[in-house]
Amino acid sequence: MRVVIQRVSQASVQVVGHQKAAIGKGLMILLGIEEADTTEDIDWLCGKIARLRVFPDENGVMNLDVMTTQGELLVVSQFTLYASTRKGNRPSYIKAARPETAIPLYARFLQVLENETQIGVQSGEFGAMMQVALVNDGPVTILIDSKNKE
């Protein structure tokens, strides 16, 4: 499971021209799921995200997590995080999980993240063509792969 986490001052997602979700200050999380992912990956990753200290304290040091700052959360599924460009110029998505695997894991990720942070998690629409807008604050962008825990 891979995530790209961006600290944002605002972010939103539209589906078919209608706003599906929007947040102010918080974390925009792009989530990629592969066939080998399990609930253990979800639990570890959600805990990591909840405690990730990327918000500035009173001295301007990134020392606070999203819960402490009363930030918001927006999660968007993004299978392209598993793009392979090793051969040719057209990416292959063979490692990305198929919908029958990914949809239940995506739903569980949203639930576990909400439970872990006690913050209402907003989300895009799995499998839909979406337009994502955000203002990256910092900029702060963090990549985490649950297969690289050590």
MARTORLO-71577 format. One record per residue (C-alpha): residue number from 1; residue in one letter; chain; x, y, z. Coordinates in steps of 0.25 Angstrom, whole numbers, plus 5000, padded with zeros to 4 digits. Example, Ala and Ser with C-alpha at 12.3 -4.5 7.8 and 13.67 -1.06 7.14 Angstrom:
BEGIN
+-----+------+------+------+------+------+
| pos | code | unit |    x |    y |    z |
+-----+------+------+------+------+------+
|   1 |    A |    A | 5049 | 4982 | 5031 |
|   2 |    S |    A | 5055 | 4996 | 5029 |
+-----+------+------+------+------+------+
This chain:
BEGIN
+-----+------+------+------+------+------+
| pos | code | unit |    x |    y |    z |
+-----+------+------+------+------+------+
|   1 |    M |    A | 5000 | 5000 | 5000 |
|   2 |    R |    A | 5006 | 5014 | 4996 |
|   3 |    V |    A | 5001 | 5027 | 5000 |
|   4 |    V |    A | 5005 | 5041 | 4995 |
|   5 |    I |    A | 5002 | 5051 | 5007 |
|   6 |    Q |    A | 5002 | 5066 | 5005 |
|   7 |    R |    A | 5000 | 5076 | 5015 |
|   8 |    V |    A | 4989 | 5085 | 5010 |
|   9 |    S |    A | 4983 | 5098 | 5013 |
|  10 |    Q |    A | 4971 | 5094 | 5005 |
|  11 |    A |    A | 4967 | 5082 | 4995 |
|  12 |    S |    A | 4955 | 5077 | 4988 |
|  13 |    V |    A | 4951 | 5066 | 4978 |
|  14 |    Q |    A | 4940 | 5067 | 4967 |
|  15 |    V |    A | 4933 | 5055 | 4960 |
|  16 |    V |    A | 4926 | 5058 | 4947 |
|  17 |    G |    A | 4927 | 5073 | 4950 |
|  18 |    H |    A | 4921 | 5072 | 4964 |
|  19 |    Q |    A | 4928 | 5074 | 4977 |
|  20 |    K |    A | 4929 | 5061 | 4984 |
|  21 |    A |    A | 4938 | 5066 | 4996 |
|  22 |    A |    A | 4946 | 5078 | 5001 |
|  23 |    I |    A | 4955 | 5081 | 5013 |
|  24 |    G |    A | 4962 | 5093 | 5018 |
|  25 |    K |    A | 4975 | 5091 | 5026 |
|  26 |    G |    A | 4979 | 5077 | 5027 |
|  27 |    L |    A | 4985 | 5065 | 5019 |
|  28 |    M |    A | 4982 | 5061 | 5005 |
|  29 |    I |    A | 4984 | 5046 | 5004 |
|  30 |    L |    A | 4986 | 5039 | 4990 |
|  31 |    L |    A | 4985 | 5024 | 4993 |
|  32 |    G |    A | 4990 | 5013 | 4984 |
|  33 |    I |    A | 4986 | 4998 | 4987 |
|  34 |    E |    A | 4993 | 4986 | 4981 |
|  35 |    E |    A | 4988 | 4972 | 4981 |
|  36 |    A |    A | 4998 | 4967 | 4992 |
|  37 |    D |    A | 4992 | 4978 | 5002 |
|  38 |    T |    A | 4985 | 4973 | 5015 |
|  39 |    T |    A | 4978 | 4979 | 5027 |
|  40 |    E |    A | 4992 | 4979 | 5034 |
|  41 |    D |    A | 4996 | 4989 | 5023 |
|  42 |    I |    A | 4984 | 4998 | 5026 |
|  43 |    D |    A | 4986 | 4997 | 5041 |
|  44 |    W |    A | 5001 | 5001 | 5041 |
|  45 |    L |    A | 4999 | 5012 | 5030 |
|  46 |    C |    A | 4987 | 5018 | 5037 |
|  47 |    G |    A | 4995 | 5019 | 5050 |
|  48 |    K |    A | 5006 | 5025 | 5043 |
|  49 |    I |    A | 4998 | 5035 | 5036 |
|  50 |    A |    A | 4991 | 5039 | 5049 |
|  51 |    R |    A | 5004 | 5041 | 5057 |
|  52 |    L |    A | 5011 | 5048 | 5045 |
|  53 |    R |    A | 5017 | 5061 | 5051 |
|  54 |    V |    A | 5017 | 5070 | 5039 |
|  55 |    F |    A | 5009 | 5083 | 5044 |
|  56 |    P |    A | 5017 | 5094 | 5050 |
|  57 |    D |    A | 5017 | 5097 | 5065 |
|  58 |    E |    A | 5018 | 5111 | 5071 |
|  59 |    N |    A | 5033 | 5111 | 5067 |
|  60 |    G |    A | 5031 | 5107 | 5053 |
|  61 |    V |    A | 5036 | 5093 | 5055 |
|  62 |    M |    A | 5028 | 5082 | 5048 |
|  63 |    N |    A | 5025 | 5076 | 5061 |
|  64 |    L |    A | 5010 | 5074 | 5062 |
|  65 |    D |    A | 5000 | 5063 | 5056 |
|  66 |    V |    A | 4987 | 5065 | 5049 |
|  67 |    M |    A | 4979 | 5062 | 5061 |
|  68 |    T |    A | 4986 | 5072 | 5070 |
|  69 |    T |    A | 4984 | 5083 | 5059 |
|  70 |    Q |    A | 4969 | 5080 | 5057 |
|  71 |    G |    A | 4972 | 5077 | 5043 |
|  72 |    E |    A | 4964 | 5070 | 5033 |
|  73 |    L |    A | 4966 | 5058 | 5024 |
|  74 |    L |    A | 4963 | 5055 | 5009 |
|  75 |    V |    A | 4966 | 5042 | 5003 |
|  76 |    V |    A | 4966 | 5039 | 4988 |
|  77 |    S |    A | 4969 | 5025 | 4982 |
|  78 |    Q |    A | 4980 | 5026 | 4972 |
|  79 |    F |    A | 4984 | 5013 | 4965 |
|  80 |    T |    A | 4995 | 5020 | 4957 |
|  81 |    L |    A | 5004 | 5020 | 4969 |
|  82 |    Y |    A | 5007 | 5006 | 4965 |
|  83 |    A |    A | 5011 | 5010 | 4951 |
|  84 |    S |    A | 5023 | 5003 | 4945 |
|  85 |    T |    A | 5031 | 5010 | 4935 |
|  86 |    R |    A | 5042 | 5000 | 4933 |
|  87 |    K |    A | 5039 | 4996 | 4919 |
|  88 |    G |    A | 5035 | 5006 | 4909 |
|  89 |    N |    A | 5028 | 5019 | 4911 |
|  90 |    R |    A | 5014 | 5014 | 4914 |
|  91 |    P |    A | 5012 | 5011 | 4929 |
|  92 |    S |    A | 5008 | 4997 | 4933 |
|  93 |    Y |    A | 4998 | 4996 | 4945 |
|  94 |    I |    A | 5000 | 4981 | 4947 |
|  95 |    K |    A | 5003 | 4982 | 4962 |
|  96 |    A |    A | 4991 | 4991 | 4965 |
|  97 |    A |    A | 4980 | 4983 | 4972 |
|  98 |    R |    A | 4967 | 4979 | 4963 |
|  99 |    P |    A | 4954 | 4986 | 4968 |
| 100 |    E |    A | 4949 | 4973 | 4975 |
| 101 |    T |    A | 4962 | 4974 | 4984 |
| 102 |    A |    A | 4964 | 4989 | 4985 |
| 103 |    I |    A | 4949 | 4993 | 4988 |
| 104 |    P |    A | 4948 | 4986 | 5001 |
| 105 |    L |    A | 4962 | 4990 | 5005 |
| 106 |    Y |    A | 4959 | 5005 | 5001 |
| 107 |    A |    A | 4947 | 5005 | 5010 |
| 108 |    R |    A | 4954 | 4999 | 5022 |
| 109 |    F |    A | 4965 | 5009 | 5020 |
| 110 |    L |    A | 4955 | 5020 | 5021 |
| 111 |    Q |    A | 4949 | 5014 | 5034 |
| 112 |    V |    A | 4962 | 5011 | 5041 |
| 113 |    L |    A | 4967 | 5025 | 5038 |
| 114 |    E |    A | 4955 | 5031 | 5044 |
| 115 |    N |    A | 4956 | 5022 | 5056 |
| 116 |    E |    A | 4970 | 5025 | 5058 |
| 117 |    T |    A | 4969 | 5040 | 5057 |
| 118 |    Q |    A | 4955 | 5042 | 5062 |
| 119 |    I |    A | 4954 | 5052 | 5050 |
| 120 |    G |    A | 4943 | 5050 | 5039 |
| 121 |    V |    A | 4950 | 5046 | 5027 |
| 122 |    Q |    A | 4945 | 5051 | 5013 |
| 123 |    S |    A | 4948 | 5043 | 5001 |
| 124 |    G |    A | 4947 | 5043 | 4986 |
| 125 |    E |    A | 4940 | 5032 | 4978 |
| 126 |    F |    A | 4947 | 5019 | 4976 |
| 127 |    G |    A | 4949 | 5016 | 4961 |
| 128 |    A |    A | 4943 | 5030 | 4956 |
| 129 |    M |    A | 4950 | 5040 | 4947 |
| 130 |    M |    A | 4952 | 5051 | 4957 |
| 131 |    Q |    A | 4958 | 5065 | 4957 |
| 132 |    V |    A | 4966 | 5068 | 4969 |
| 133 |    A |    A | 4970 | 5082 | 4974 |
| 134 |    L |    A | 4979 | 5086 | 4985 |
| 135 |    V |    A | 4988 | 5096 | 4991 |
| 136 |    N |    A | 5000 | 5089 | 4996 |
| 137 |    D |    A | 5005 | 5096 | 5009 |
| 138 |    G |    A | 5020 | 5097 | 5010 |
| 139 |    P |    A | 5021 | 5090 | 5001 |
| 140 |    V |    A | 5021 | 5077 | 5009 |
| 141 |    T |    A | 5019 | 5064 | 5002 |
| 142 |    I |    A | 5022 | 5051 | 5008 |
| 143 |    L |    A | 5023 | 5037 | 5002 |
| 144 |    I |    A | 5020 | 5024 | 5010 |
| 145 |    D |    A | 5020 | 5010 | 5005 |
| 146 |    S |    A | 5015 | 5000 | 5015 |
| 147 |    K |    A | 5025 | 4989 | 5009 |
| 148 |    N |    A | 5036 | 4998 | 5014 |
| 149 |    K |    A | 5034 | 4998 | 5029 |
| 150 |    E |    A | 5048 | 4996 | 5033 |
+-----+------+------+------+------+------+
